[in-house]
Amino acid sequence: MSKLTARVVVSIVIGLAIVFAIFTSVQGASSSAKVGAHLVSGALVNLNHDRFTVSELDAYNAQLDAYNDSMKGRGGCESEFHSSPDL
């Protein structure tokens, strides 16, 4: 085996070892990230999700219902879309 062939073989082996090491580290990082989390991808991912407990969700829905009830009969843009029984 000439020196050139030995250098090429050693370079290929080192390159494959580096690629394998990167691949296994990425696989390990992605598998540990899946535990207790959700997998997201894409450029415009919104990570600011609202997470509620059941009691917080009930309180939020009660406030939302109270707000919607207080807004009834005030007019506005959406009032144009309501059909009147008089017509």
Sequence and secondary structure as in RCSB ss.txt:
>XXXX:A:sequence
MSKLTARVVVSIVIGLAIVFAIFTSVQGASSSAKVGAHLVSGALVNLNHDRFTVSELDAYNAQLDAYNDSMKGRG
GCESEFHSSPDL
>XXXX:A:secstr
  HHHHHHHHHHHHHHHHHHHHHHHHHHHHHHHTTTS    STT         HHHHHHHHHHHHHHHHHTTTS 
SGGGGGS  TT 
